[in-house]
Amino acid sequence: MHQATSAPPISYYDYIIIGGGTAGCPLATTLSQKATVLILERGGSPYGNPNITDLAAFGKALSDLSPSSPSQRFISEEGVINARARVLGGGSCLNAGFYTRADSQYVRAAGWDGRLVNESYGWVEKMVAFEPPILRWQAAVRDGLLEAGVSPYNGFTYDHLLGTKVGGTIFDGDGRRHTAADLLRFANPKGLTVMLHATVHKVLFRIKGKKRPLAHGVVFRDASGIKHGAYLNSGPKNEIIISAGALGSPQLLMLSGIGPLDHLKAHNISMVLDQPLVGQGMSDNPMNAIFVPSPSPVEVSLIQVVGITQFGSYIEAASGEPFVAMPAEKDFGMFSPKIGQLSTLPPKQRTPEALSQAIESMKALDPAVFRARQRVDVVGAVLQGYCDDNLALSWGCQVGRVVDADYRVVGVDGLRVVDGSTFIYSPGTNPQATVMMLGRYMGVKIMQERVKGGKVE
Ligand SMILES: Cc1cc2nc3c(=O)[nH]c(=O)nc-3n(C[C@H](O)[C@H](O)[C@H](O)COP(=O)(O)OP(=O)(O)OC[C@H]3O[C@@H](n4cnc5c(N)ncnc54)[C@H](O)[C@@H]3O)c2cc1C
């Protein structure tokens, strides 16, 4: 890993991957086996940051609003406060860690090769997925779901099956997070260069003399604002791959001149391709949070048990004080206003003033009072038809609309998008397993095209 300030003004690679996130890391690891690969990641390293690595610190990175935070807050048009990653490893450095495969129907509908999908999941799971220890709270959730009829009980499995199950987690037995960045350890060091704090501003196209625009390089800026160029080595198989996430990928296409013409014009961007569907189809999965006050402390757990119901809803649970309040540190966790959650108000009323007011009044509360108050919040929220975001998903470069079945950007050459932005809907209860799988899967496919049937390690 290098800081982009040390990057040469111009460099050449076989593949340039924009975004070292949940999909970008497994993709780069795979491509580096037989080609030279550059990852350009706008954030820093996740290593040595306990807010990322420690399970008990969950939520802290999300409440860090500093410019160097691994998490960047944004607000949707509906007013829902949300977060996107800004760190090597991407969303896998911020998320709740739940690891579960896609619904097999989703795999079929996506037209993926089922055998390679299973191999790719297996490759990811060997390195970053674990069986969680089921303690009292999660065991109670499991038993409660079964009692409520979310059956059968499928035990511990990564598979998406109707009923109740224990899923995987990217936290190991010591509560340490294993992110997509860990997959880079299996890369070919001679083939891979990782640039940190390298923000890509534009993909460059050759247009003259070409049937279609051909992507051939990128412009990125380092932490001091200095511009660098990275270009593809000559060769018909070399490519630029955007893995900048649900917001970053469509944004970068537009900054590079691929998007709805009117929108590009409004921002003074020269058009490369009028593509009205870039950035369209964004959606969040709605989430209703219900707080269950406990008279005695319960273990800290992130998502471990899930109920997959006949009617299409998923029921998940987390526990322990970090999720609501950490009185000792006067800090607040997963569902706190510190990370933009404020269940008593509809999204549009969750202004910065309302959030800081809520933080101040929660700080002043005695923990016992706080537990009692949660019950009131839940009732109020449900009565208002409260609907919150799941902080996780949206799409903007969908397959069949912006990219084709091989994840190539339609209408140009030498450019693909591989990440969660290509999903049409949620591939199961939670997406990260499938995002990592897709990185590996597409890495293998691209390498097979390159070496014509050769084996990919
Ligand atoms: C709070 C939270 C909790 C979640 N919980 C779960 C969970 O428990 N289980 C689960 O399965 N999923 C969960 N998710 C969802 C999951 O983490 C994401 O769907 C997944 O990480 C998205 O992967 P991605 O590769 O599409 O994007 P990302 O992982 O976000 O990667 C995109 C990368 O591109 C970089 N980038 C963007 N623009 C540029 C640019 N211009 N130049 C250079 N780099 C750029 C970003 O910094 C980032 O590192 C959660 C998400 C959040 C935010």
The ligand as a MOL file (V3000), in Angstrom:
LIG
                    3D

  0  0  0     0  0            999 V3000
M  V30 BEGIN CTAB
M  V30 COUNTS 53 58 0 0 0
M  V30 BEGIN ATOM
M  V30 1 C -23.8130 0.7470 8.4290 0
M  V30 2 C -23.8910 -0.3690 7.4560 0
M  V30 3 C -24.2300 -1.6360 7.9100 0
M  V30 4 C -24.3020 -2.6950 6.9990 0
M  V30 5 N -24.4960 -3.9640 7.4760 0
M  V30 6 C -24.3770 -5.0290 6.6180 0
M  V30 7 C -24.3610 -6.3650 7.1130 0
M  V30 8 O -24.4120 -6.6310 8.3150 0
M  V30 9 N -24.2650 -7.3800 6.2060 0
M  V30 10 C -24.1800 -7.1530 4.8540 0
M  V30 11 O -24.1420 -8.1260 4.0880 0
M  V30 12 N -24.1500 -5.8880 4.3660 0
M  V30 13 C -24.1980 -4.8280 5.2020 0
M  V30 14 N -24.0930 -3.5490 4.7290 0
M  V30 15 C -24.0020 -3.3590 3.2620 0
M  V30 16 C -22.6560 -3.6900 2.6420 0
M  V30 17 O -21.6070 -3.3420 3.5090 0
M  V30 18 C -22.5520 -2.9480 1.2890 0
M  V30 19 O -23.6460 -3.3100 0.4700 0
M  V30 20 C -21.2650 -3.2840 0.5440 0
M  V30 21 O -20.1420 -3.0760 1.3810 0
M  V30 22 C -21.1480 -2.4400 -0.7280 0
M  V30 23 O -19.9840 -2.8210 -1.4340 0
M  V30 24 P -19.4910 -2.0570 -2.7530 0
M  V30 25 O -18.2720 -2.7620 -3.2190 0
M  V30 26 O -20.6380 -1.9340 -3.6980 0
M  V30 27 O -19.1250 -0.5860 -2.2770 0
M  V30 28 P -18.0740 -0.1290 -1.1610 0
M  V30 29 O -17.6680 -1.2590 -0.3000 0
M  V30 30 O -18.6320 1.0790 -0.5170 0
M  V30 31 O -16.7740 0.2710 -2.0230 0
M  V30 32 C -16.6610 1.4320 -2.7650 0
M  V30 33 C -15.2520 2.0020 -2.5430 0
M  V30 34 O -14.9760 2.9550 -3.5530 0
M  V30 35 C -14.2890 4.0610 -2.9950 0
M  V30 36 N -14.5300 5.2060 -3.8990 0
M  V30 37 C -15.7170 5.8060 -4.1790 0
M  V30 38 N -15.5450 6.8020 -5.0720 0
M  V30 39 C -14.2180 6.8170 -5.3680 0
M  V30 40 C -13.4230 7.6300 -6.2290 0
M  V30 41 N -13.9520 8.6030 -6.9660 0
M  V30 42 N -12.0820 7.4020 -6.2860 0
M  V30 43 C -11.5130 6.4120 -5.5440 0
M  V30 44 N -12.2370 5.6140 -4.7020 0
M  V30 45 C -13.5610 5.8120 -4.6300 0
M  V30 46 C -14.9030 4.1960 -1.6090 0
M  V30 47 O -14.0530 4.9070 -0.7510 0
M  V30 48 C -15.1010 2.7320 -1.2080 0
M  V30 49 O -13.9930 2.2050 -0.5170 0
M  V30 50 C -24.0530 -2.4720 5.6130 0
M  V30 51 C -23.7130 -1.1930 5.1560 0
M  V30 52 C -23.6180 -0.1510 6.0650 0
M  V30 53 C -23.2100 1.2170 5.5440 0
M  V30 END ATOM
M  V30 BEGIN BOND
M  V30 1 1 1 2
M  V30 2 1 2 3
M  V30 3 2 2 52
M  V30 4 2 3 4
M  V30 5 1 4 5
M  V30 6 1 4 50
M  V30 7 2 5 6
M  V30 8 1 6 7
M  V30 9 1 6 13
M  V30 10 2 7 8
M  V30 11 1 7 9
M  V30 12 1 9 10
M  V30 13 2 10 11
M  V30 14 1 10 12
M  V30 15 2 12 13
M  V30 16 1 13 14
M  V30 17 1 14 15
M  V30 18 1 14 50
M  V30 19 1 15 16
M  V30 20 1 16 17
M  V30 21 1 16 18
M  V30 22 1 18 19
M  V30 23 1 18 20
M  V30 24 1 20 21
M  V30 25 1 20 22
M  V30 26 1 22 23
M  V30 27 1 23 24
M  V30 28 2 24 25
M  V30 29 1 24 26
M  V30 30 1 24 27
M  V30 31 1 27 28
M  V30 32 2 28 29
M  V30 33 1 28 30
M  V30 34 1 28 31
M  V30 35 1 31 32
M  V30 36 1 32 33
M  V30 37 1 33 34
M  V30 38 1 33 48
M  V30 39 1 34 35
M  V30 40 1 35 36
M  V30 41 1 35 46
M  V30 42 1 36 37
M  V30 43 1 36 45
M  V30 44 2 37 38
M  V30 45 1 38 39
M  V30 46 1 39 40
M  V30 47 2 39 45
M  V30 48 1 40 41
M  V30 49 2 40 42
M  V30 50 1 42 43
M  V30 51 2 43 44
M  V30 52 1 44 45
M  V30 53 1 46 47
M  V30 54 1 46 48
M  V30 55 1 48 49
M  V30 56 2 50 51
M  V30 57 1 51 52
M  V30 58 1 52 53
M  V30 END BOND
M  V30 END CTAB
M  END
